[in-house]
Amino acid sequence: MVTAAPQDQWRLLDVQGHDTRLTQLAHRRRTLPEHADVERLAAVLRQSDGRLVAARTAVGDLSRELAKAEADVDQVRQRAIRNQARLDAGTGTAKDLQALQHELEALAQRQSVLEEIELGVMERLEAAEAEVARIVADTELAGRDLAEATDRRDGALAGLAEEEAAERRARADAAAGLPEDLLALYEKVRENTGGIGAARLFRRRCEGCRLELNTTDLGRIRTAAEDAVVRCEECSRILIRTPDSGL
């Protein structure tokens, strides 16, 4: 059975206080609202990047489509110029010249259709380029927002790290000089009971499990030696006796 001087047992409450604070700080570190902000803004940026890729792909497709439309129009225009030159020169039979005239009329109609197609592609390309510019602006804004949120999160984490470092130093000071077997028992109990290894016995109530001790348990503790390390029968935590224990 582990024994320890009463003053060493009381010091366990200081150690426990620092351990509880460290647990709270670790919880705060994991649940910082800044983590959620960074994750949300990172998702926004990923979505924006995806939209930008799609929009730029659309611009590329429309640029190629416009180039083809322009080539089609130019091909018809060049043929019409050649035919017009032949017609103006008057070379060939009357039948040939009449055929050239009919072809020129057909080419003019074809050119008009192709130019309408070209104009439609140009309008779609202009709209697609405007969409790219808008998404680029959105992406840049999302990147700035993410960078700012990351800075805020990193600042909050740095502040918590400083608090944790100070708390660990204070914890080490509180535990310095305590009997090794007492500390070993405390650590084992703390590991098995959700982080609380020692609790005060206050007015007949264990402050670890918040249950009032029965008469039998109180009698056992009352008759235990001062250096005896007593445990709560309900939660197994080390009970620290004080003048307010109600024994």
C-alpha positions as YAML, in Angstrom:
chain: A
units: angstrom
residues:
- id: 1
  name: MET
  ca: [0.00, 0.00, 0.00]
- id: 2
  name: VAL
  ca: [1.32, 3.45, -0.96]
- id: 3
  name: THR
  ca: [1.89, 5.88, 1.87]
- id: 4
  name: ALA
  ca: [2.84, 9.54, 1.80]
- id: 5
  name: ALA
  ca: [2.99, 12.43, 4.19]
- id: 6
  name: PRO
  ca: [-0.26, 14.43, 4.33]
- id: 7
  name: GLN
  ca: [1.44, 17.53, 2.90]
- id: 8
  name: ASP
  ca: [2.64, 15.49, -0.10]
- id: 9
  name: GLN
  ca: [-0.88, 14.20, -0.63]
- id: 10
  name: TRP
  ca: [-2.23, 17.77, -0.52]
- id: 11
  name: ARG
  ca: [0.30, 18.76, -3.17]
- id: 12
  name: LEU
  ca: [-1.30, 16.21, -5.47]
- id: 13
  name: LEU
  ca: [-4.26, 18.59, -5.70]
- id: 14
  name: ASP
  ca: [-1.94, 21.24, -7.13]
- id: 15
  name: VAL
  ca: [-0.55, 18.72, -9.60]
- id: 16
  name: GLN
  ca: [-4.09, 17.70, -10.50]
- id: 17
  name: GLY
  ca: [-5.06, 21.32, -11.00]
- id: 18
  name: HIS
  ca: [-2.26, 21.83, -13.50]
- id: 19
  name: ASP
  ca: [-3.08, 18.56, -15.27]
- id: 20
  name: THR
  ca: [-6.73, 19.59, -15.53]
- id: 21
  name: ARG
  ca: [-5.68, 22.94, -16.96]
- id: 22
  name: LEU
  ca: [-3.42, 21.21, -19.48]
- id: 23
  name: THR
  ca: [-6.32, 18.97, -20.53]
- id: 24
  name: GLN
  ca: [-8.52, 22.03, -20.98]
- id: 25
  name: LEU
  ca: [-5.86, 23.76, -23.06]
- id: 26
  name: ALA
  ca: [-5.47, 20.68, -25.25]
- id: 27
  name: HIS
  ca: [-9.24, 20.63, -25.77]
- id: 28
  name: ARG
  ca: [-9.20, 24.32, -26.67]
- id: 29
  name: ARG
  ca: [-6.38, 23.68, -29.15]
- id: 30
  name: ARG
  ca: [-8.38, 20.92, -30.87]
- id: 31
  name: THR
  ca: [-11.65, 22.88, -30.91]
- id: 32
  name: LEU
  ca: [-10.46, 26.37, -31.80]
- id: 33
  name: PRO
  ca: [-13.10, 28.05, -33.98]
- id: 34
  name: GLU
  ca: [-10.22, 29.20, -36.16]
- id: 35
  name: HIS
  ca: [-9.75, 25.56, -37.27]
- id: 36
  name: ALA
  ca: [-13.27, 25.55, -38.69]
- id: 37
  name: ASP
  ca: [-12.68, 28.91, -40.38]
- id: 38
  name: VAL
  ca: [-9.52, 27.62, -42.06]
- id: 39
  name: GLU
  ca: [-11.22, 24.40, -43.20]
- id: 40
  name: ARG
  ca: [-14.24, 26.31, -44.55]
- id: 41
  name: LEU
  ca: [-12.12, 28.85, -46.43]
- id: 42
  name: ALA
  ca: [-9.81, 26.14, -47.76]
- id: 43
  name: ALA
  ca: [-12.89, 24.39, -49.16]
- id: 44
  name: VAL
  ca: [-14.06, 27.67, -50.71]
- id: 45
  name: LEU
  ca: [-10.64, 28.11, -52.32]
- id: 46
  name: ARG
  ca: [-10.63, 24.54, -53.65]
- id: 47
  name: GLN
  ca: [-14.07, 25.07, -55.16]
- id: 48
  name: SER
  ca: [-12.97, 28.35, -56.68]
- id: 49
  name: ASP
  ca: [-9.86, 26.72, -58.13]
- id: 50
  name: GLY
  ca: [-12.03, 23.99, -59.64]
- id: 51
  name: ARG
  ca: [-14.38, 26.55, -61.17]
- id: 52
  name: LEU
  ca: [-11.41, 28.47, -62.55]
- id: 53
  name: VAL
  ca: [-10.02, 25.37, -64.24]
- id: 54
  name: ALA
  ca: [-13.42, 24.67, -65.80]
- id: 55
  name: ALA
  ca: [-13.85, 28.30, -66.90]
- id: 56
  name: ARG
  ca: [-10.38, 28.45, -68.46]
- id: 57
  name: THR
  ca: [-11.05, 25.16, -70.23]
- id: 58
  name: ALA
  ca: [-14.24, 26.67, -71.64]
- id: 59
  name: VAL
  ca: [-12.29, 29.73, -72.85]
- id: 60
  name: GLY
  ca: [-9.76, 27.44, -74.54]
- id: 61
  name: ASP
  ca: [-12.50, 25.44, -76.24]
- id: 62
  name: LEU
  ca: [-14.27, 28.60, -77.42]
- id: 63
  name: SER
  ca: [-11.00, 30.12, -78.65]
- id: 64
  name: ARG
  ca: [-10.44, 27.07, -80.83]
- id: 65
  name: GLU
  ca: [-14.05, 27.17, -81.97]
- id: 66
  name: LEU
  ca: [-13.67, 30.87, -82.87]
- id: 67
  name: ALA
  ca: [-10.47, 30.18, -84.79]
- id: 68
  name: LYS
  ca: [-12.29, 27.53, -86.83]
- id: 69
  name: ALA
  ca: [-15.24, 29.86, -87.42]
- id: 70
  name: GLU
  ca: [-12.91, 32.64, -88.56]
- id: 71
  name: ALA
  ca: [-11.10, 30.20, -90.86]
- id: 72
  name: ASP
  ca: [-14.43, 29.07, -92.34]
- id: 73
  name: VAL
  ca: [-15.47, 32.67, -92.98]
- id: 74
  name: ASP
  ca: [-12.08, 33.53, -94.48]
- id: 75
  name: GLN
  ca: [-12.16, 30.48, -96.74]
- id: 76
  name: VAL
  ca: [-15.56, 31.49, -98.14]
- id: 77
  name: ARG
  ca: [-14.48, 35.13, -98.46]
- id: 78
  name: GLN
  ca: [-11.31, 34.22, -100.36]
- id: 79
  name: ARG
  ca: [-13.27, 31.99, -102.74]
- id: 80
  name: ALA
  ca: [-15.75, 34.79, -103.31]
- id: 81
  name: ILE
  ca: [-12.91, 37.22, -104.06]
- id: 82
  name: ARG
  ca: [-11.41, 34.83, -106.60]
- id: 83
  name: ASN
  ca: [-14.77, 34.21, -108.26]
- id: 84
  name: GLN
  ca: [-15.51, 37.91, -108.36]
- id: 85
  name: ALA
  ca: [-12.17, 38.57, -110.00]
- id: 86
  name: ARG
  ca: [-12.90, 35.94, -112.65]
- id: 87
  name: LEU
  ca: [-16.36, 37.38, -113.18]
- id: 88
  name: ASP
  ca: [-15.01, 40.93, -113.48]
- id: 89
  name: ALA
  ca: [-12.42, 39.73, -116.00]
- id: 90
  name: GLY
  ca: [-15.23, 38.24, -118.10]
- id: 91
  name: THR
  ca: [-13.16, 35.23, -119.06]
- id: 92
  name: GLY
  ca: [-15.07, 32.13, -119.95]
- id: 93
  name: THR
  ca: [-18.32, 31.27, -121.66]
- id: 94
  name: ALA
  ca: [-21.60, 32.92, -120.79]
- id: 95
  name: LYS
  ca: [-22.62, 29.69, -119.06]
- id: 96
  name: ASP
  ca: [-19.44, 29.75, -116.99]
- id: 97
  name: LEU
  ca: [-19.97, 33.36, -116.03]
- id: 98
  name: GLN
  ca: [-23.58, 32.64, -115.09]
- id: 99
  name: ALA
  ca: [-22.42, 29.75, -112.90]
- id: 100
  name: LEU
  ca: [-19.90, 32.04, -111.24]
- id: 101
  name: GLN
  ca: [-22.66, 34.54, -110.50]
- id: 102
  name: HIS
  ca: [-24.85, 31.85, -108.91]
- id: 103
  name: GLU
  ca: [-21.89, 30.60, -106.86]
- id: 104
  name: LEU
  ca: [-21.14, 34.14, -105.68]
- id: 105
  name: GLU
  ca: [-24.71, 34.49, -104.48]
- id: 106
  name: ALA
  ca: [-24.48, 31.15, -102.66]
- id: 107
  name: LEU
  ca: [-21.12, 32.12, -101.19]
- id: 108
  name: ALA
  ca: [-22.57, 35.41, -99.95]
- id: 109
  name: GLN
  ca: [-25.36, 33.55, -98.20]
- id: 110
  name: ARG
  ca: [-22.90, 31.02, -96.77]
- id: 111
  name: GLN
  ca: [-20.62, 33.82, -95.60]
- id: 112
  name: SER
  ca: [-23.54, 35.54, -93.87]
- id: 113
  name: VAL
  ca: [-24.43, 32.33, -92.02]
- id: 114
  name: LEU
  ca: [-20.82, 31.68, -91.04]
- id: 115
  name: GLU
  ca: [-20.39, 35.27, -89.83]
- id: 116
  name: GLU
  ca: [-23.45, 34.87, -87.62]
- id: 117
  name: ILE
  ca: [-21.90, 31.72, -86.21]
- id: 118
  name: GLU
  ca: [-18.60, 33.56, -85.72]
- id: 119
  name: LEU
  ca: [-20.36, 36.42, -83.94]
- id: 120
  name: GLY
  ca: [-22.16, 33.98, -81.65]
- id: 121
  name: VAL
  ca: [-18.91, 32.27, -80.73]
- id: 122
  name: MET
  ca: [-17.25, 35.65, -80.10]
- id: 123
  name: GLU
  ca: [-20.06, 36.63, -77.74]
- id: 124
  name: ARG
  ca: [-19.81, 33.33, -75.88]
- id: 125
  name: LEU
  ca: [-16.03, 33.68, -75.68]
- id: 126
  name: GLU
  ca: [-16.36, 37.21, -74.33]
- id: 127
  name: ALA
  ca: [-18.77, 35.98, -71.66]
- id: 128
  name: ALA
  ca: [-16.47, 33.08, -70.79]
- id: 129
  name: GLU
  ca: [-13.47, 35.42, -70.46]
- id: 130
  name: ALA
  ca: [-15.49, 37.70, -68.20]
- id: 131
  name: GLU
  ca: [-16.39, 34.65, -66.09]
- id: 132
  name: VAL
  ca: [-12.70, 33.75, -65.82]
- id: 133
  name: ALA
  ca: [-11.89, 37.28, -64.68]
- id: 134
  name: ARG
  ca: [-14.66, 37.13, -62.07]
- id: 135
  name: ILE
  ca: [-13.54, 33.74, -60.77]
- id: 136
  name: VAL
  ca: [-9.90, 34.90, -60.66]
- id: 137
  name: ALA
  ca: [-10.99, 37.82, -58.46]
- id: 138
  name: ASP
  ca: [-13.02, 35.44, -56.27]
- id: 139
  name: THR
  ca: [-10.06, 33.05, -56.03]
- id: 140
  name: GLU
  ca: [-7.68, 35.82, -55.06]
- id: 141
  name: LEU
  ca: [-10.11, 37.01, -52.40]
- id: 142
  name: ALA
  ca: [-10.56, 33.46, -51.10]
- id: 143
  name: GLY
  ca: [-6.78, 33.07, -50.95]
- id: 144
  name: ARG
  ca: [-6.41, 36.27, -48.94]
- id: 145
  name: ASP
  ca: [-9.23, 35.23, -46.61]
- id: 146
  name: LEU
  ca: [-7.62, 31.83, -46.10]
- id: 147
  name: ALA
  ca: [-4.22, 33.39, -45.41]
- id: 148
  name: GLU
  ca: [-5.75, 35.75, -42.83]
- id: 149
  name: ALA
  ca: [-7.69, 32.91, -41.18]
- id: 150
  name: THR
  ca: [-4.53, 30.78, -41.10]
- id: 151
  name: ASP
  ca: [-2.64, 33.62, -39.44]
- id: 152
  name: ARG
  ca: [-5.39, 33.98, -36.84]
- id: 153
  name: ARG
  ca: [-5.37, 30.24, -36.16]
- id: 154
  name: ASP
  ca: [-1.59, 30.11, -35.93]
- id: 155
  name: GLY
  ca: [-1.64, 33.08, -33.57]
- id: 156
  name: ALA
  ca: [-4.22, 31.42, -31.36]
- id: 157
  name: LEU
  ca: [-2.21, 28.18, -31.37]
- id: 158
  name: ALA
  ca: [0.94, 30.06, -30.47]
- id: 159
  name: GLY
  ca: [-0.84, 31.70, -27.55]
- id: 160
  name: LEU
  ca: [-2.08, 28.34, -26.33]
- id: 161
  name: ALA
  ca: [1.39, 26.85, -26.73]
- id: 162
  name: GLU
  ca: [2.76, 29.57, -24.45]
- id: 163
  name: GLU
  ca: [0.05, 28.87, -21.88]
- id: 164
  name: GLU
  ca: [0.74, 25.15, -22.06]
- id: 165
  name: ALA
  ca: [4.49, 25.66, -21.65]
- id: 166
  name: ALA
  ca: [3.92, 27.84, -18.57]
- id: 167
  name: GLU
  ca: [1.44, 25.30, -17.18]
- id: 168
  name: ARG
  ca: [3.88, 22.42, -17.71]
- id: 169
  name: ARG
  ca: [6.58, 24.32, -15.87]
- id: 170
  name: ALA
  ca: [4.20, 25.03, -13.01]
- id: 171
  name: ARG
  ca: [3.14, 21.39, -12.99]
- id: 172
  name: ALA
  ca: [6.75, 20.24, -12.83]
- id: 173
  name: ASP
  ca: [7.35, 22.58, -9.90]
- id: 174
  name: ALA
  ca: [4.26, 21.26, -8.13]
- id: 175
  name: ALA
  ca: [5.35, 17.65, -8.61]
- id: 176
  name: ALA
  ca: [8.99, 18.23, -7.71]
- id: 177
  name: GLY
  ca: [10.04, 16.21, -4.67]
- id: 178
  name: LEU
  ca: [6.88, 14.12, -4.40]
- id: 179
  name: PRO
  ca: [7.44, 10.44, -3.69]
- id: 180
  name: GLU
  ca: [7.83, 8.45, -6.89]
- id: 181
  name: ASP
  ca: [5.39, 5.74, -5.83]
- id: 182
  name: LEU
  ca: [2.74, 8.38, -5.02]
- id: 183
  name: LEU
  ca: [3.18, 10.03, -8.40]
- id: 184
  name: ALA
  ca: [3.16, 6.68, -10.16]
- id: 185
  name: LEU
  ca: [-0.13, 5.76, -8.47]
- id: 186
  name: TYR
  ca: [-1.59, 9.16, -9.29]
- id: 187
  name: GLU
  ca: [-0.64, 8.84, -12.98]
- id: 188
  name: LYS
  ca: [-2.07, 5.33, -13.21]
- id: 189
  name: VAL
  ca: [-5.36, 6.36, -11.59]
- id: 190
  name: ARG
  ca: [-5.55, 9.48, -13.76]
- id: 191
  name: GLU
  ca: [-5.06, 7.43, -16.91]
- id: 192
  name: ASN
  ca: [-7.84, 5.03, -15.90]
- id: 193
  name: THR
  ca: [-10.35, 7.63, -14.71]
- id: 194
  name: GLY
  ca: [-10.52, 10.17, -17.49]
- id: 195
  name: GLY
  ca: [-7.78, 12.52, -16.40]
- id: 196
  name: ILE
  ca: [-8.56, 12.98, -12.69]
- id: 197
  name: GLY
  ca: [-6.23, 11.00, -10.45]
- id: 198
  name: ALA
  ca: [-6.70, 12.83, -7.15]
- id: 199
  name: ALA
  ca: [-9.74, 14.55, -5.70]
- id: 200
  name: ARG
  ca: [-10.51, 16.34, -2.47]
- id: 201
  name: LEU
  ca: [-12.77, 14.73, 0.09]
- id: 202
  name: PHE
  ca: [-15.00, 17.67, 0.92]
- id: 203
  name: ARG
  ca: [-17.86, 17.43, 3.41]
- id: 204
  name: ARG
  ca: [-17.99, 13.66, 3.00]
- id: 205
  name: ARG
  ca: [-18.25, 13.96, -0.79]
- id: 206
  name: CYS
  ca: [-15.67, 12.82, -3.30]
- id: 207
  name: GLU
  ca: [-15.06, 15.72, -5.66]
- id: 208
  name: GLY
  ca: [-13.95, 13.27, -8.33]
- id: 209
  name: CYS
  ca: [-17.21, 11.39, -8.80]
- id: 210
  name: ARG
  ca: [-19.36, 13.88, -6.82]
- id: 211
  name: LEU
  ca: [-20.83, 11.11, -4.69]
- id: 212
  name: GLU
  ca: [-21.21, 11.26, -0.93]
- id: 213
  name: LEU
  ca: [-19.37, 8.49, 0.89]
- id: 214
  name: ASN
  ca: [-21.37, 6.06, 2.98]
- id: 215
  name: THR
  ca: [-20.84, 5.57, 6.68]
- id: 216
  name: THR
  ca: [-18.68, 2.49, 6.23]
- id: 217
  name: ASP
  ca: [-16.29, 4.18, 3.83]
- id: 218
  name: LEU
  ca: [-16.11, 7.26, 6.02]
- id: 219
  name: GLY
  ca: [-15.28, 5.08, 9.02]
- id: 220
  name: ARG
  ca: [-12.53, 3.33, 7.07]
- id: 221
  name: ILE
  ca: [-10.98, 6.61, 6.04]
- id: 222
  name: ARG
  ca: [-11.40, 8.13, 9.52]
- id: 223
  name: THR
  ca: [-9.39, 5.33, 11.09]
- id: 224
  name: ALA
  ca: [-6.72, 5.23, 8.38]
- id: 225
  name: ALA
  ca: [-3.27, 6.48, 9.26]
- id: 226
  name: GLU
  ca: [-2.45, 10.06, 8.26]
- id: 227
  name: ASP
  ca: [0.12, 8.89, 5.74]
- id: 228
  name: ALA
  ca: [-2.18, 6.26, 4.23]
- id: 229
  name: VAL
  ca: [-3.19, 7.01, 0.64]
- id: 230
  name: VAL
  ca: [-6.92, 6.31, 0.60]
- id: 231
  name: ARG
  ca: [-9.10, 5.77, -2.46]
- id: 232
  name: CYS
  ca: [-12.73, 6.40, -3.28]
- id: 233
  name: GLU
  ca: [-14.62, 3.09, -3.42]
- id: 234
  name: GLU
  ca: [-16.86, 4.43, -6.20]
- id: 235
  name: CYS
  ca: [-14.38, 5.97, -8.66]
- id: 236
  name: SER
  ca: [-11.02, 4.65, -7.36]
- id: 237
  name: ARG
  ca: [-9.50, 8.12, -7.29]
- id: 238
  name: ILE
  ca: [-7.04, 9.11, -4.60]
- id: 239
  name: LEU
  ca: [-8.93, 10.98, -1.90]
- id: 240
  name: ILE
  ca: [-7.16, 13.90, -0.32]
- id: 241
  name: ARG
  ca: [-8.23, 14.49, 3.28]
- id: 242
  name: THR
  ca: [-8.45, 18.09, 4.45]
- id: 243
  name: PRO
  ca: [-9.91, 19.82, 7.52]
- id: 244
  name: ASP
  ca: [-13.13, 20.20, 5.52]
- id: 245
  name: SER
  ca: [-13.49, 16.50, 4.75]
- id: 246
  name: GLY
  ca: [-16.22, 16.06, 7.38]
- id: 247
  name: LEU
  ca: [-14.66, 13.04, 9.00]
...
